């Protein structure tokens, strides 16, 4: 990202007249993960106003907008955006609904990883997984065909990613009995021991920030054969490991994170994503990174220092608009 002497730290200066309007459309439960008072204040000091879009009204009756940022779902909303873009082709829509739809299916969202340069070089992979449309196939005595050779434990995930609570209803299946009662359709993904540490990578345009998070604990082989224990458990019922102490976990190299983020974002055609990354070890002790999940327009409030990064991304979009004439200075950002 470009940088100059204009710094977001100049909080003493009074807000300038609003020059740009960013329309945003978010699910109610996602609003506060993106629109924070600190972000609104910083944007105002750089002549940017954020305005909530009313998805129940035609976009043509609202605004005018210089950019639209959204995280809504459904054909009606997609038709709204497409009609708006036809009328205002110079207004960036972040991001195109057709591109977002590629990662709204948990079974196909990871298909893109195999074509990345880092994947063909063996540095990144994805866990093995299967799609099961008929849960009855899992309840029968011969479930091996449906599992296609997957090894327990397995993570059971709803297929659709639509922002609802049900789309986050994941569980860990320790043995075959735990497959009974799963709601269809479902994605079954092999669980890979990873030391209880997950790396969440937030991507904003060309900027990538890697944050360490506590994750599910490793599963011992004895747990898989413990018939006295539950055969499956919701994620909410599984205790996370205590957060590792600072310095106890080796973070992925930033150059590696940047490359994965860049290749993934470009392959998907999206600007705002995050992805979950774990580090596993094969029997020979060689580390391999696995991408588990990709999410569009995540809750950036959980990303340290998100305000100037997101704002600079929006300003860069404004600077690159065709026929853009108004001055749009860059923020002075510290590179990670």
Sine and cosine of phi, psi and omega as CSV:
sin_phi,cos_phi,sin_psi,cos_psi,sin_omega,cos_omega
0.00,0.00,0.58,-0.81,-0.01,-1.00
-0.96,0.28,0.35,-0.94,0.00,-1.00
-0.53,-0.85,0.53,-0.85,0.13,-0.99
-0.55,-0.84,-0.31,-0.95,-0.13,-0.99
-0.97,0.25,-0.18,0.98,0.03,-1.00
-0.97,0.26,0.90,-0.44,-0.13,-0.99
-0.88,-0.47,0.63,-0.78,0.05,-1.00
-0.93,0.37,-0.15,0.99,-0.01,-1.00
-0.98,0.22,-0.13,0.99,-0.05,-1.00
-0.98,0.20,0.86,0.50,-0.09,-1.00
-0.95,0.32,-0.25,0.97,-0.03,-1.00
-0.97,0.26,-0.36,0.93,-0.01,-1.00
-0.96,0.27,0.61,-0.79,-0.02,-1.00
-0.97,0.24,0.45,-0.89,0.00,-1.00
-0.85,0.52,0.65,-0.76,0.04,-1.00
-1.00,0.03,0.29,-0.96,0.03,-1.00
-0.82,0.57,0.65,-0.76,-0.02,-1.00
-0.93,0.38,0.82,-0.57,0.00,-1.00
-0.97,-0.25,-0.56,0.83,-0.08,-1.00
-0.86,-0.51,0.56,-0.83,0.05,-1.00
-0.84,-0.55,0.86,-0.51,0.05,-1.00
-0.98,-0.20,0.91,-0.42,0.07,-1.00
-1.00,0.07,0.74,-0.68,0.01,-1.00
-0.79,-0.61,0.63,-0.78,0.01,-1.00
-0.76,-0.65,0.92,-0.39,-0.07,-1.00
-0.74,-0.67,0.45,-0.89,0.18,-0.98
-0.88,0.47,0.55,-0.84,-0.04,-1.00
-0.80,0.60,-0.62,0.78,-0.04,-1.00
-0.98,0.21,-0.10,1.00,0.01,-1.00
-0.96,-0.29,-0.14,0.99,-0.09,-1.00
-0.83,0.57,-0.78,0.63,-0.10,-1.00
-0.96,0.29,-0.23,0.97,0.05,-1.00
-0.99,0.15,-0.15,0.99,-0.01,-1.00
-0.86,-0.51,-0.72,0.70,-0.09,-1.00
-0.99,-0.17,1.00,-0.09,0.03,-1.00
-0.97,-0.25,0.50,-0.87,0.04,-1.00
-0.81,0.58,-0.63,0.78,0.01,-1.00
-0.90,0.44,-0.56,0.83,0.01,-1.00
-0.95,0.32,-0.67,0.74,0.02,-1.00
-0.88,0.47,-0.65,0.76,-0.01,-1.00
-0.91,0.41,-0.71,0.70,0.02,-1.00
-0.89,0.46,-0.68,0.73,0.01,-1.00
-0.88,0.47,-0.66,0.75,-0.01,-1.00
-0.88,0.47,-0.58,0.82,0.00,-1.00
-0.96,0.29,-0.13,0.99,0.07,-1.00
-0.86,-0.51,0.51,0.86,0.13,-0.99
0.89,0.45,0.52,0.85,0.01,-1.00
-0.85,-0.53,0.76,-0.64,0.07,-1.00
-0.90,-0.44,0.72,-0.69,0.07,-1.00
-0.99,-0.16,0.78,-0.62,-0.06,-1.00
-0.81,-0.59,0.79,-0.62,0.02,-1.00
-0.93,0.37,0.70,-0.72,0.05,-1.00
-1.00,-0.03,0.69,-0.73,0.10,-1.00
-1.00,-0.03,0.97,-0.24,-0.09,-1.00
-0.92,0.39,-0.25,0.97,0.01,-1.00
-0.99,0.11,-0.16,0.99,0.01,-1.00
-0.92,-0.39,0.49,-0.87,0.04,-1.00
-0.86,0.51,0.69,-0.72,0.02,-1.00
-0.88,0.48,-0.51,0.86,-0.03,-1.00
-0.89,0.46,-0.37,0.93,0.00,-1.00
-1.00,-0.01,0.01,1.00,-0.06,-1.00
-0.86,-0.50,0.14,-0.99,0.02,-1.00
1.00,-0.01,-0.52,-0.85,0.12,0.99
-0.95,0.31,0.47,-0.88,-0.02,-1.00
-0.91,-0.41,0.57,-0.82,0.10,-0.99
-1.00,-0.06,-0.44,0.90,0.07,-1.00
-0.50,-0.86,0.53,-0.85,0.16,-0.99
-0.87,-0.50,0.80,-0.60,0.09,-1.00
-0.90,-0.43,0.75,-0.66,-0.11,-0.99
-0.57,-0.82,0.43,-0.91,0.21,-0.98
-0.55,-0.84,0.97,0.26,0.09,-1.00
-0.79,-0.61,0.27,-0.96,-0.08,-1.00
-0.78,-0.63,0.31,-0.95,0.10,-0.99
0.93,-0.38,0.45,-0.90,-0.05,-1.00
-0.92,0.39,-0.57,0.82,0.00,-1.00
-0.89,0.45,-0.67,0.74,0.01,-1.00
-0.93,0.36,-0.64,0.77,0.03,-1.00
-0.88,0.48,-0.65,0.76,0.03,-1.00
-0.89,0.45,-0.60,0.80,0.06,-1.00
-0.86,0.51,-0.76,0.65,-0.04,-1.00
-0.91,0.42,-0.66,0.75,-0.02,-1.00
-0.91,0.41,-0.63,0.78,0.05,-1.00
-0.92,0.40,-0.65,0.76,0.03,-1.00
-0.90,0.44,-0.70,0.72,-0.02,-1.00
-0.91,0.42,-0.54,0.84,0.04,-1.00
-0.91,0.41,-0.57,0.82,0.02,-1.00
-0.99,0.13,-0.51,0.86,-0.08,-1.00
-0.74,-0.67,0.94,0.34,-0.07,-1.00
-0.91,0.41,-0.27,0.96,-0.02,-1.00
-1.00,0.03,-0.07,1.00,-0.01,-1.00
-0.99,-0.11,0.91,-0.42,-0.01,-1.00
-0.90,0.44,0.69,-0.72,0.14,-0.99
-0.93,-0.35,0.87,-0.49,-0.08,-1.00
-0.93,-0.37,0.98,-0.22,0.03,1.00
-0.85,-0.53,0.15,-0.99,-0.01,-1.00
-0.86,0.51,0.73,-0.69,-0.01,-1.00
-0.83,0.57,-0.60,0.80,-0.02,-1.00
-0.88,0.47,-0.59,0.81,0.02,-1.00
-0.96,0.29,-0.62,0.78,0.00,-1.00
-0.90,0.44,-0.61,0.79,-0.07,-1.00
-0.86,0.51,-0.40,0.92,0.00,-1.00
-0.89,0.45,-0.43,0.90,-0.04,-1.00
-0.92,-0.40,0.37,0.93,0.09,-1.00
-0.99,-0.11,0.08,1.00,0.05,-1.00
-0.85,-0.53,0.90,-0.43,-0.10,-0.99
-0.92,0.39,-0.37,0.93,-0.01,-1.00
-0.98,0.20,-0.60,0.80,-0.07,-1.00
-0.99,-0.11,-0.24,0.97,-0.10,-1.00
-0.87,0.49,-0.47,0.88,-0.05,-1.00
-1.00,0.01,-0.06,1.00,-0.01,-1.00
-0.84,0.54,-0.54,0.84,-0.07,-1.00
-0.91,0.42,-0.41,0.91,-0.11,-0.99
-0.89,0.45,-0.62,0.78,-0.07,-1.00
-0.86,0.51,-0.46,0.89,-0.03,-1.00
-1.00,0.01,-0.05,1.00,0.02,-1.00
-0.95,0.31,0.51,-0.86,0.04,-1.00
-0.87,0.49,-0.63,0.78,0.00,-1.00
-0.92,0.38,-0.41,0.91,0.03,-1.00
-0.98,0.18,-0.68,0.74,0.01,-1.00
-0.91,0.41,-0.40,0.91,0.07,-1.00
-1.00,0.09,-0.07,1.00,0.05,-1.00
1.00,0.07,0.16,0.99,-0.04,-1.00
-1.00,0.08,-0.38,0.93,-0.05,-1.00
-0.67,-0.75,0.59,-0.80,0.06,-1.00
-0.56,-0.83,-0.12,-0.99,0.10,-1.00
-0.76,-0.65,0.43,-0.90,0.07,-1.00
-0.92,0.40,0.41,-0.91,0.09,-1.00
-0.94,0.33,0.59,-0.81,-0.03,-1.00
-0.42,-0.91,0.32,-0.95,0.06,-1.00
-0.70,-0.72,0.41,-0.91,0.10,-1.00
-0.97,-0.24,0.76,-0.65,0.01,-1.00
-0.86,-0.51,0.92,-0.40,-0.02,-1.00
-1.00,0.06,-0.46,0.89,-0.08,-1.00
-0.85,-0.52,0.96,-0.30,-0.03,-1.00
-0.90,0.44,-0.35,0.94,0.03,-1.00
-0.88,0.48,-0.47,0.88,0.02,-1.00
-0.92,0.40,-0.39,0.92,0.01,-1.00
-1.00,0.02,-0.36,0.93,-0.06,-1.00
-1.00,0.09,-0.31,0.95,-0.03,-1.00
-0.97,0.23,0.22,-0.97,-0.05,-1.00
-0.92,0.40,-0.51,0.86,-0.03,-1.00
-0.97,-0.23,0.98,0.19,-0.01,-1.00
-1.00,-0.06,0.01,1.00,-0.08,-1.00
-0.88,0.48,-0.60,0.80,-0.02,-1.00
-0.90,0.44,-0.66,0.75,0.00,-1.00
-0.93,0.37,-0.53,0.85,-0.05,-1.00
-0.99,0.16,-0.29,0.96,0.04,-1.00
0.78,0.62,0.62,0.78,0.09,-1.00
0.99,0.12,0.14,0.99,0.05,-1.00
-0.90,0.44,0.54,-0.84,0.01,-1.00
-0.96,-0.28,0.64,-0.77,0.06,-1.00
-0.96,0.28,0.45,-0.89,0.01,1.00
-0.97,0.24,0.35,-0.94,-0.02,-1.00
-0.82,-0.58,0.54,-0.84,0.15,-0.99
-0.99,-0.15,0.82,-0.57,0.05,-1.00
-0.99,-0.14,0.84,-0.55,-0.08,-1.00
-0.80,-0.60,0.69,-0.72,0.17,-0.99
-0.85,0.52,0.57,-0.82,-0.07,-1.00
-0.95,0.33,-0.71,0.70,-0.12,-0.99
-0.99,0.13,0.65,-0.76,0.11,-0.99
-0.92,-0.39,0.99,-0.14,-0.09,-1.00
-0.83,-0.56,0.21,0.98,0.02,-1.00
0.99,0.12,-0.11,0.99,0.00,-1.00
-0.98,0.18,0.29,-0.96,0.04,-1.00
-0.89,0.46,-0.58,0.81,-0.02,-1.00
-0.89,0.45,-0.50,0.87,-0.03,-1.00
-0.95,0.31,-0.21,0.98,0.03,-1.00
-0.96,-0.29,0.24,0.97,-0.05,-1.00
-1.00,0.07,0.99,0.15,-0.03,-1.00
-0.98,-0.19,0.46,-0.89,0.09,-1.00
-0.59,-0.80,0.34,-0.94,0.02,-1.00
-0.96,-0.27,0.83,-0.56,-0.04,-1.00
-0.96,-0.27,0.87,-0.49,-0.08,-1.00
-1.00,0.01,-0.51,0.86,-0.01,-1.00
-0.45,-0.89,0.08,-1.00,-0.20,-0.98
-0.86,0.52,-0.58,0.82,-0.01,-1.00
-0.86,0.51,-0.46,0.89,-0.01,-1.00
-0.95,0.30,-0.17,0.99,0.02,-1.00
-0.97,0.23,-0.41,0.91,-0.03,-1.00
-0.93,0.36,0.72,-0.69,0.03,-1.00
1.00,-0.06,-0.05,1.00,0.06,-1.00
-0.92,0.39,0.62,-0.78,0.01,-1.00
-0.99,0.11,0.69,-0.72,-0.03,-1.00
-0.99,-0.12,0.36,-0.93,-0.23,0.97
-0.95,0.30,0.38,-0.92,-0.09,-1.00
-0.61,-0.79,0.52,-0.86,0.13,-0.99
-0.97,-0.25,0.78,-0.62,0.08,-1.00
-0.95,-0.31,0.85,-0.52,-0.07,-1.00
-0.84,-0.55,0.71,-0.70,0.02,-1.00
-0.89,0.46,0.75,-0.66,0.09,-1.00
-0.99,0.13,0.76,-0.65,-0.02,-1.00
-0.91,-0.41,0.83,-0.56,0.06,-1.00
-0.86,0.51,0.72,-0.69,-0.08,-1.00
-0.59,-0.81,0.44,0.90,0.09,-1.00
0.94,0.34,0.28,0.96,0.02,-1.00
0.94,0.35,0.35,0.94,-0.03,-1.00
-0.80,-0.60,0.77,-0.63,0.05,-1.00
-0.86,-0.51,0.61,-0.79,0.06,-1.00
-0.95,-0.31,0.88,-0.47,0.02,-1.00
-0.98,-0.19,0.86,-0.51,-0.07,-1.00
-0.96,-0.29,0.89,-0.46,0.05,-1.00
-1.00,-0.07,0.78,-0.63,-0.05,-1.00
-0.88,-0.48,0.81,-0.59,0.05,-1.00
-0.77,-0.64,0.99,-0.14,-0.10,-1.00
0.87,0.50,-0.82,-0.57,-0.03,-1.00
-1.00,0.03,0.05,1.00,-0.05,-1.00
-0.98,-0.18,0.71,-0.71,0.03,-1.00
-0.76,-0.65,0.76,-0.65,0.04,-1.00
-0.84,-0.54,0.81,-0.58,-0.01,-1.00
-0.97,-0.22,0.81,-0.59,-0.04,-1.00
-0.84,-0.54,0.71,-0.70,0.03,-1.00
-0.99,0.12,0.67,-0.74,0.05,-1.00
-0.73,-0.68,0.50,-0.87,0.17,-0.98
-0.94,0.35,0.53,-0.85,-0.06,-1.00
-0.69,-0.72,-0.13,-0.99,0.03,-1.00
-0.91,0.41,0.59,-0.81,0.02,-1.00
-0.94,0.33,0.35,-0.94,0.07,-1.00
-0.87,0.49,0.49,-0.87,0.00,-1.00
-0.95,-0.30,0.88,-0.47,0.02,-1.00
-0.96,0.26,0.48,-0.88,-0.03,-1.00
-0.87,0.50,-0.56,0.83,-0.01,-1.00
-0.89,0.46,-0.52,0.85,0.00,-1.00
-0.90,0.43,-0.53,0.85,-0.03,-1.00
-0.93,0.36,-0.38,0.93,-0.07,-1.00
-0.93,-0.37,0.19,0.98,0.00,-1.00
-1.00,0.06,0.99,-0.12,-0.07,-1.00
-0.94,0.34,-0.26,0.96,0.03,-1.00
-0.99,0.15,-0.28,0.96,-0.02,-1.00
-1.00,-0.06,0.33,-0.95,0.01,-1.00
-0.85,0.53,0.62,-0.79,0.01,-1.00
-0.98,0.21,-0.32,0.95,0.04,-1.00
-0.45,-0.89,0.41,-0.91,0.00,-1.00
-0.52,-0.86,0.72,-0.70,0.11,-0.99
-0.87,0.48,0.51,-0.86,0.03,-1.00
-0.81,0.59,-0.61,0.79,-0.07,-1.00
-0.90,0.44,-0.36,0.93,-0.02,-1.00
-1.00,-0.09,0.02,1.00,-0.03,-1.00
-0.96,-0.26,0.85,-0.53,-0.04,-1.00
-0.94,0.33,0.74,-0.67,0.11,-0.99
-0.97,0.24,0.46,-0.89,0.10,-0.99
-0.92,0.40,0.46,-0.89,0.10,-1.00
-0.85,0.52,0.56,-0.83,0.02,-1.00
-0.83,0.56,0.75,-0.66,0.05,-1.00
-0.88,0.47,0.55,-0.84,0.04,-1.00
-0.92,0.40,0.51,-0.86,0.02,-1.00
-0.84,0.55,0.76,-0.65,0.01,-1.00
1.00,-0.04,-0.20,0.98,-0.02,-1.00
-0.99,0.12,-0.30,0.95,-0.04,-1.00
-0.90,-0.43,0.75,-0.66,0.06,-1.00
-0.98,0.18,0.89,-0.47,0.03,-1.00
-0.97,0.25,0.50,-0.87,0.10,-1.00
-0.87,0.50,0.60,-0.80,0.02,-1.00
-0.83,0.55,0.68,-0.73,-0.06,-1.00
-0.88,0.47,-0.59,0.81,0.04,-1.00
-0.88,0.48,-0.63,0.78,0.04,-1.00
-0.92,0.40,-0.71,0.70,0.03,-1.00
-0.86,0.51,-0.71,0.71,0.00,-1.00
-0.87,0.49,-0.67,0.74,-0.04,-1.00
-0.93,0.38,-0.71,0.70,0.02,-1.00
-0.87,0.49,-0.72,0.70,-0.01,-1.00
-0.87,0.49,-0.71,0.71,-0.03,-1.00
-0.90,0.44,-0.73,0.69,-0.03,-1.00
-0.92,0.39,-0.63,0.77,-0.02,-1.00
-0.93,0.38,-0.71,0.71,-0.02,-1.00
-0.89,0.46,-0.69,0.72,-0.03,-1.00
-0.93,0.36,-0.61,0.79,0.01,-1.00
-0.91,0.41,-0.57,0.83,0.00,-1.00
-0.99,0.11,-0.38,0.93,-0.07,-1.00
0.96,0.28,0.51,0.86,-0.04,-1.00
-0.86,-0.52,0.41,-0.91,0.01,-1.00
-0.97,-0.25,-0.53,0.85,-0.13,-0.99
-0.87,-0.50,0.97,-0.25,0.02,-1.00
-0.57,-0.82,0.24,-0.97,0.37,-0.93
-0.69,-0.72,0.32,-0.95,0.04,-1.00
-0.61,-0.80,0.51,-0.86,0.00,-1.00
-1.00,-0.08,0.78,-0.63,-0.08,-1.00
-0.81,-0.59,0.72,-0.70,0.11,-0.99
-0.82,-0.58,0.36,-0.93,0.06,-1.00
-0.91,-0.41,0.90,-0.44,0.01,-1.00
-0.94,-0.35,0.21,-0.98,0.05,-1.00
-0.82,-0.57,0.72,-0.70,0.07,-1.00
-0.99,0.13,0.11,-0.99,-0.04,-1.00
-0.83,0.55,-0.40,0.92,0.01,-1.00
-1.00,0.05,-0.02,1.00,0.04,-1.00
1.00,0.06,0.11,0.99,0.01,-1.00
-0.99,0.14,0.79,-0.62,-0.03,-1.00
-0.97,0.26,0.61,-0.80,0.11,-0.99
-0.65,-0.76,0.65,-0.76,0.04,-1.00
-1.00,-0.06,0.65,-0.76,0.02,-1.00
-0.84,-0.55,0.70,-0.72,0.12,-0.99
-1.00,-0.06,0.82,-0.57,-0.09,-1.00
-0.98,-0.18,-0.53,0.85,-0.18,-0.98
-0.34,-0.94,0.49,-0.87,0.06,-1.00
-0.76,-0.65,0.71,-0.70,-0.07,-1.00
-0.78,-0.62,0.69,-0.72,0.02,-1.00
-1.00,0.02,0.68,-0.74,0.07,-1.00
0.71,0.70,0.93,0.38,-0.08,-1.00
-0.95,0.30,0.00,-1.00,0.06,-1.00
-0.97,0.26,1.00,-0.07,-0.10,-0.99
-0.94,0.33,-0.22,0.98,0.04,-1.00
-0.90,0.43,-0.30,0.95,0.05,-1.00
-1.00,0.03,-0.02,1.00,0.03,-1.00
-1.00,-0.09,0.85,-0.53,-0.03,-1.00
-0.84,0.55,0.76,-0.65,0.05,-1.00
0.89,0.45,0.61,0.79,-0.10,-1.00
-0.94,0.33,-0.47,0.88,-0.17,-0.99
-0.84,0.55,-0.84,0.54,-0.03,-1.00
-0.92,0.40,-0.49,0.87,-0.01,-1.00
-0.92,0.38,-0.74,0.67,-0.01,-1.00
-0.92,0.39,-0.66,0.76,-0.01,-1.00
-0.91,0.42,-0.67,0.74,0.02,-1.00
-0.89,0.45,-0.59,0.81,0.07,-1.00
-0.87,0.49,-0.71,0.71,0.00,-1.00
-0.91,0.41,-0.66,0.75,0.04,-1.00
-0.90,0.44,-0.59,0.81,0.03,-1.00
-0.91,0.41,-0.63,0.78,0.09,-1.00
-0.87,0.49,-0.65,0.76,0.01,-1.00
-0.91,0.41,-0.65,0.76,-0.01,-1.00
-0.90,0.44,-0.49,0.87,-0.09,-1.00
-1.00,-0.07,0.07,1.00,0.03,-1.00
-0.92,0.39,0.64,-0.76,0.05,-1.00
-0.85,0.52,0.73,-0.68,0.04,-1.00
0.96,0.28,0.24,0.97,0.00,-1.00
-0.93,0.37,0.81,-0.59,-0.05,-1.00
-0.87,-0.49,-0.44,0.90,-0.07,-1.00
-0.95,0.30,0.58,-0.81,0.02,-1.00
-0.89,0.45,0.67,-0.75,-0.03,-1.00
-0.63,-0.78,0.98,0.18,-0.12,-0.99
-0.91,0.41,0.47,-0.88,0.05,-1.00
-1.00,0.08,0.39,-0.92,0.08,-1.00
-1.00,0.05,0.46,-0.89,0.10,-0.99
-1.00,0.07,0.98,-0.22,-0.07,-1.00
-0.95,-0.32,0.63,-0.77,0.12,-0.99
-0.99,0.15,0.81,-0.58,0.01,-1.00
-0.97,0.23,0.63,-0.78,0.01,-1.00
-1.00,-0.02,0.00,0.00,0.00,0.00
